[in-house]
Structure formats: structure tokens, C-alpha cells
């Protein structure tokens, strides 16, 4: 059972990775970085929804697309 992580550990890693990517690649869209994170970290649908609601949908670059 060495592969098990505490519940919030994976999300911390995702957010650290996404933050690094946003800093290193400011030309990339936030939504693209978080989509890549969802695949890279094998997130559950619930974890993906959390990221979308808290970090993607509210981002300034997506405000123009909201109706």
C-alpha cells in the first residue's frame, strides 16, 4: 500500500505543478494547464470539478466567455 496518499496530498501536488506551469509559461491558458493536470495526475471527476469551479471558471481569461 505504498501508493496511497493522504486525501489532500494529490491536490497539493496538482496546485503546485499548475502554479509552476503558469509562472514558467505565461502564454499558456489556465484552462489548458488544468486540463493537462487532470490527465497527468489522474484526477477523479470530483477533483476535476473542484479545480474547474475554483481555479478555471473564475479566471480572468475566462470571464469574457461567461454569459
C-alpha positions as CSV (number, residue, x, y, z in Angstrom):
1,X,0.0,0.0,0.0
2,X,2.9,2.3,-0.6
3,X,0.9,4.1,-3.4
4,X,-1.7,5.6,-1.1
5,X,-1.6,9.3,-0.3
6,X,-3.4,11.4,2.3
7,X,-6.6,12.9,0.8
8,X,-5.3,16.4,0.2
9,X,-1.8,15.4,-0.9
10,X,-2.6,14.9,-4.6
11,X,-4.4,18.2,-4.9
12,X,-1.5,20.0,-3.3
13,X,0.8,18.5,-5.9
14,X,-1.6,19.5,-8.7
15,X,-1.8,23.1,-7.5
16,X,2.0,23.3,-7.0
17,X,2.5,21.9,-10.5
18,X,-0.1,24.2,-12.1
19,X,1.3,27.2,-10.3
20,X,4.8,26.4,-11.7
21,X,3.4,25.9,-15.2
22,X,1.6,29.2,-15.0
23,X,4.8,31.0,-13.9
24,X,7.0,29.3,-16.4
25,X,4.6,29.5,-19.4
26,X,2.5,32.7,-19.0
27,X,1.5,32.4,-22.7
28,X,-0.5,29.2,-21.9
29,X,-4.1,29.4,-21.0
30,X,-5.0,28.5,-17.4
31,X,-7.7,26.1,-18.7
32,X,-5.2,24.2,-20.8
33,X,-2.8,23.8,-17.9
34,X,-5.5,22.5,-15.6
35,X,-6.8,20.1,-18.3
36,X,-3.3,18.7,-18.6
37,X,-3.1,18.4,-14.8
38,X,-6.3,16.4,-14.7
39,X,-4.7,13.8,-17.0
40,X,-1.2,14.0,-15.6
41,X,-2.4,13.4,-12.0
42,X,-5.2,11.0,-12.9
43,X,-7.8,13.1,-11.1
44,X,-11.3,11.9,-10.3
45,X,-14.3,13.6,-11.8
46,X,-15.0,15.2,-8.4
47,X,-11.4,16.6,-8.2
48,X,-11.7,17.9,-11.8
49,X,-15.0,19.7,-10.9
50,X,-13.3,21.3,-7.9
51,X,-10.5,22.6,-10.0
52,X,-12.9,23.9,-12.6
53,X,-15.1,25.7,-10.1
54,X,-12.3,27.2,-8.0
55,X,-9.4,27.8,-10.4
56,X,-10.6,27.7,-14.0
57,X,-14.1,29.2,-14.3
58,X,-13.3,32.2,-12.2
59,X,-10.0,33.1,-14.0
60,X,-9.9,36.5,-15.8
61,X,-9.2,34.9,-19.1
62,X,-12.5,33.0,-19.0
63,X,-14.6,36.0,-17.9
64,X,-15.2,37.0,-21.5
65,X,-16.7,33.6,-22.3
66,X,-19.2,33.7,-19.5
67,X,-22.8,34.6,-20.4
